[in-house]
Amino acid sequence: MESIIKIIHGNAKISRAVAKSVIPDNLQAPPGFKITTKVNRRTTITKIYGKDLEAFIFIVDDLLQCIDAANKTLEAIEIEGTS
């Protein structure tokens, strides 16, 4: 199985920060899985390769939660920095 998840962010700086926040998780992928994340301007692109459907679904869900948490944190920092 293969999944490509592309998320467009407000700017390239946020995209790079989000990518950096999920890379440690990518390095700890379960056996039989490969996860890569890269940035193309404002877009964070994560590719997931693996064979176990249950683990695959868990990994995608976990990745999306991590990206959401990173976005919320960056938004809070940005808002606080402008007040």
C-alpha positions in Angstrom: 0.0 0.0 0.0 1.0 3.5 -0.6 -0.4 6.8 0.5 0.6 10.4 -0.4 -0.6 13.1 1.9 -0.3 16.7 0.7 -1.2 19.5 3.0 -1.0 23.2 1.9 0.0 25.6 4.7 -0.2 29.4 5.0 3.4 29.9 4.0 6.6 28.0 3.4 8.0 28.7 6.9 5.0 26.9 8.5 5.3 24.0 6.0 9.0 23.5 6.9 8.3 23.6 10.6 5.5 21.1 10.3 7.7 18.8 8.3 10.5 19.0 10.9 8.0 18.2 13.6 6.9 14.8 12.0 10.3 13.6 10.8 11.2 12.0 14.2 8.0 9.9 14.0 9.0 8.9 10.4 12.3 7.5 11.6 10.5 5.3 14.1 8.2 3.7 11.6 7.2 0.1 12.4 9.0 -2.8 10.6 7.9 -3.1 7.0 7.0 0.6 6.7 8.8 3.5 5.1 7.6 7.1 5.8 9.2 10.1 4.1 8.3 13.8 4.4 9.4 16.7 2.3 8.4 20.2 1.6 7.6 21.9 -1.7 7.0 25.6 -1.0 3.8 25.8 1.1 3.1 22.1 0.8 4.1 19.3 3.2 4.2 16.0 1.3 4.3 12.7 3.3 4.6 9.3 1.6 3.8 6.2 3.5 4.6 2.7 2.2 3.6 -0.5 4.0 1.7 -3.8 3.9 -0.2 -4.2 7.1 -3.6 -2.5 6.7 -4.3 -2.0 10.4 -0.9 -0.5 11.0 -1.2 1.6 7.9 -4.5 3.2 9.1 -3.0 3.8 12.5 0.1 5.5 11.0 -2.0 7.8 8.8 -4.3 8.7 11.7 -1.3 9.4 13.9 0.4 11.5 11.2 -2.7 13.7 10.7 -3.0 14.2 14.5 0.7 15.3 14.7 0.3 17.7 11.8 -2.8 19.2 13.3 -1.1 19.6 16.7 1.9 21.3 15.0 -0.4 23.6 13.0 -2.3 24.6 16.2 1.0 25.3 18.0 2.4 27.4 15.2 -0.8 29.4 14.9 -0.9 30.1 18.6 2.8 31.2 18.5 2.1 33.4 15.5 -1.0 35.0 17.1 0.8 35.6 20.4 3.7 37.1 18.5 1.4 39.7 16.8 -0.4 40.8 19.9 
